[in-house]
């Protein structure tokens, strides 16, 4: 699985990709404020963390534990938050479809 977490500078930049499929509106509230982006390949266990300021150099990572410690939130938590956005959107769509069917 290829994961890209993009925090960027403003909330509209924030997105999480899994295998090139982006999801926006994910909760980034407790992610390290200096995070710019994370690139992670779960198969090869290799990735890189990009920092927004020059205070820290980009950081190579080889485990999820390193990622968790660096960004302040477990990677799995961020993936769970991404999935919640997907699930909520699907539930909303299903509810809207059901409401339309009730009208017909």
C-alpha positions, 0 to 999 in steps of 0.5 A: 500500500502506498500512502501519502499524507499531505498536510501543506500550509492550510486545511484545504491542502490536507489530504490522504492518498492510499494507492493514489486515491485522495480523500480530503476533509480528514482530521489533522488536528493533532498532527505535528504542525511542522509536517508538510508531507509523508510518503510511505510504502508499506510493502517495502517499509520505506518512506520519507517525512517532509517538514514544512520549515528548515528547522528539520531536514526531511527524514527517511523512515523505515517503520510505522513506529518512526512515523508515529513518533515523528508526526505525533499521531499513529499512522493507523489513526490517520488511515482510520480517520481517512476511512471514516470520511469515506464511510460517512460520505457513503452513508450520506449518499445511501441516505439521500438515495433512500430519501429519493426512493421514498418520495417516488 
